[in-house]
Amino acid sequence: MIGHDGILDETVWDVAVETISQPDREDPFFVVDLTDIERKYKLWKLKMPRITPFYATKCNDCPEVLRYLASIGVNFDCASKTEIETVINLGVDPSRIIYANPCKHKCFIKYAADVGVKMMTFDNEIELDKIKSIFPRAELVIRIKVDDSHSSMKLSLKFGCEMRRVARLLKTAKSLHLNVIGVSFHVGSGCKSSWAYSQAISDAKEAFDIAKEIGYNFYLLDIGGGFPGTKTEQKYFEEIAAVTSATLDAYFPEGCGVRIIAEPGRYFVGSAFTLCTNIIAKRDAIVPGQNGDEPARVYYLNDGVYGSFNIILHEPTEFIPYPLSLEEKERKVMKTSLWGPTCDSIDRIIENCYLPEMNIGEWLLFENMGGYSLTPATTFNGFQKPEFRYIAPLRA
């Protein structure tokens, strides 16, 4: 089977082929490999056994994925009332949830208080006043601003207390008699530097020291997310794990009394989702080539930028299509562009690639589609989101 490294999981391929073989099957669908999530969890525990993962629900809220993560002991990072409610309804204890949104609706804070979700983040004085008036017994985590210049999505543009303001903010919390228990940070989504975690942990240690001078005894460190999740990024994840673990051993050694958590999202789900799309239309085109104009093909798929490919609007993303054809024969390879099904001209998935000649009704498969494909997707122009086909782990 084909793939980035020459191998596409055979079971995923078989499920995809079986699904497209059904009569009148045209709608897009995901093959969701829960065994891949199980493998990722085991790898996490092996490489970073001191760090408890709190899955970032916003990354992918597929119900079966959330249910499976809960069943194997993964905790949850939630950012809204709806996310908290969804996780609570799975039977997850409130102590396994951190409300990791530094700027919260008042009614959301009240809901968190009512259901017993105590851990929540903050990064400014006004938020502290709000929490004090609604949920004074909350267990608060100060979110600091760290260097996220190596990330594709720089969250410090929106959140985080600058280090020079940490002391003043914690003094305000102290004056309000609020229970601040630790520090959180986020190096940004799609982080490309393992040393960003190291510097951020160093900053967090400085915040711990400041807190101690003010009279707090912190016991929680949340190192956020940004961990890679595609099949070809495992070595990079292991590099991040090694650097992070070594830095934690230096600043927060085992036995120091500090609980360490993280907020992985696409790490768990990125490679677990494979998208299968149908070619609904095509047309011929002429495009510039090295030796003058050359013929090309334009294919229109039944999922696009307003749907599962929406991440392309937010950060640089490379999608690689693989023909999923039951018909084995030689086909001419042509320059190709791929477009989504809507009437909008920004709905272009791939501007330029090379594919064998394809027919209307045939299928293209895309790996590594689990991260931020479902939750931000819309039904613009009335096109519905894909269905799911699951591969469940074997149980003894």
C-alpha positions, 0 to 999 in steps of 0.5 A, spaced: 500 500 500 502 507 498 503 512 503 508 518 505 513 513 507 511 507 502 506 504 507 499 506 508 496 502 513 493 496 510 487 495 514 485 503 513 485 501 506 481 495 506 476 499 510 476 504 505 475 500 499 470 496 502 466 502 504 466 505 496 464 498 494 457 499 497 452 501 492 451 508 490 456 510 495 458 517 493 459 521 500 465 523 503 467 519 509 473 518 514 476 512 516 478 513 524 483 508 526 482 508 534 488 503 534 493 508 532 490 513 538 492 507 542 499 506 539 500 514 540 498 513 548 503 508 549 508 512 546 506 518 550 507 514 556 513 511 554 517 517 552 514 522 557 511 518 563 511 524 568 506 528 564 499 526 564 495 528 557 489 532 557 486 532 550 485 538 547 477 537 545 477 543 540 482 539 536 477 534 534 471 532 538 469 526 534 464 522 539 467 515 539 474 518 539 472 522 546 469 516 548 475 512 547 480 517 550 476 517 556 476 509 556 484 509 556 485 514 562 486 520 558 484 527 561 481 533 557 482 540 556 476 544 555 475 551 552 467 552 553 461 550 556 459 545 551 466 542 551 465 541 558 458 538 558 460 533 552 466 530 556 462 530 563 456 526 559 461 521 557 462 519 565 469 523 566 470 525 573 470 533 573 477 532 576 480 530 569 478 536 566 482 543 566 478 549 563 484 552 559 481 558 556 484 564 559 478 568 557 471 565 559 464 567 559 461 568 566 455 563 565 461 558 563 464 559 569 458 558 573 457 552 569 464 549 571 462 551 578 456 547 578 459 541 575 465 541 579 470 543 574 475 547 579 481 547 574 481 553 570 486 558 567 487 566 567 492 571 564 489 578 567 486 582 573 479 583 570 479 575 569 480 574 576 475 579 578 470 575 574 472 568 577 472 571 584 465 574 583 462 567 580 467 561 583 472 563 588 473 556 590 476 555 583 483 552 582 487 557 578 493 556 573 496 562 571 498 562 563 504 565 561 506 568 555 512 564 552 516 564 545 512 561 540 515 564 534 517 557 531 510 555 531 505 555 525 499 558 529 502 563 535 497 563 540 501 568 544 498 573 540 491 572 544 493 569 550 498 569 556 501 574 561 508 577 560 513 575 565 514 582 567 507 582 569 507 575 573 508 578 580 503 584 579 498 579 577 499 574 582 499 579 588 492 581 585 490 574 586 493 573 593 489 580 595 483 577 592 484 570 596 484 566 590 487 559 590 492 559 584 495 552 584 500 553 578 503 555 571 501 554 564 503 555 557 503 554 550 508 554 545 503 554 539 500 549 534 505 546 530 511 548 533 517 546 529 522 547 535 523 542 541 527 547 544 521 552 545 519 547 550 525 547 554 525 555 554 518 555 556 519 550 562 525 555 564 520 561 564 515 557 568 520 555 573 521 563 574 514 564 575 514 558 580 519 562 584 516 569 584 509 565 586 513 562 592 516 569 594 508 572 594 506 566 598 503 561 594 506 554 593 504 551 586 504 544 585 501 544 578 505 545 571 501 545 564 506 545 558 500 546 553 500 543 546 503 543 540 506 536 539 506 533 532 501 528 530 502 525 523 505 518 521 512 521 519 513 526 525 514 520 530 522 522 530 520 529 532 515 527 537 521 523 540 526 529 540 521 534 543 519 528 549 527 527 550 528 535 550 522 536 555 523 530 559 531 533 560 528 540 562 523 538 567 528 533 570 533 539 571 527 544 573 522 540 576 525 533 578 521 527 580 519 528 587 519 535 587 511 535 589 509 538 582 504 535 578 506 535 570 500 535 565 500 537 557 494 539 552 496 534 546 491 535 541 493 533 534 498 528 537 493 523 538 488 524 532 492 527 527 494 520 523 488 516 526 483 520 521 484 518 513 479 522 509 476 519 502 473 523 497 469 522 491 471 526 484 464 529 482 466 533 476 472 534 472 474 539 466 480 540 462 485 546 462 491 548 459 497 551 464 504 553 463 509 548 463 517 548 462 516 547 455 510 551 454 503 550 455 501 543 457 494 540 458 492 539 465 486 536 469 481 540 474 478 535 479 472 537 483 471 533 490 465 532 494 469 535 500 473 542 500 476 548 504 469 550 507 469 542 510 475 538 512 480 541 509 479 548 512 486 548 516 489 550 510 486 557 511 489 558 518 496 555 517 501 552 511 498 545 510 500 540 505 495 535 502 497 529 498 492 525 495 492 518 493 488 514 488 483 509 491 481 505 485 479 498 484 481 498 477 488 496 476 491 499 469 496 504 466 494 511 466 497 517 464 500 522 469 498 529 468 498 536 472 492 536 476 489 541 481 484 539 486 478 543 488 472 543 493 464 542 491 462 549 493 461 555 489 466 559 492 473 560 488 477 560 495 475 553 495 482 550 492 485 544 496 491 543 492 493 548 486 498 544 483 500 536 483 501 530 479 496 525 479 494 519 474 488 520 469 482 520 474 474 519 472 468 522 475 466 517 481 473 515 483 476 516 489 482 520 492 484 518 499 488 523 504 492 521 510 493 525 517 486 528 517 485 528 524 487 535 527 482 541 526 478 538 520 472 536 524 471 542 529 472 548 524 468 545 518 462 548 516 456 546 512 457 552 507 452 551 500 449 545 504 455 540 503 454 536 509 460 533 513 463 526 512 461 520 516 465 515 520 468 508 519 471 506 525 477 501 526 477 498 533 482 496 537 482 488 539 481 487 546 483 480 550 
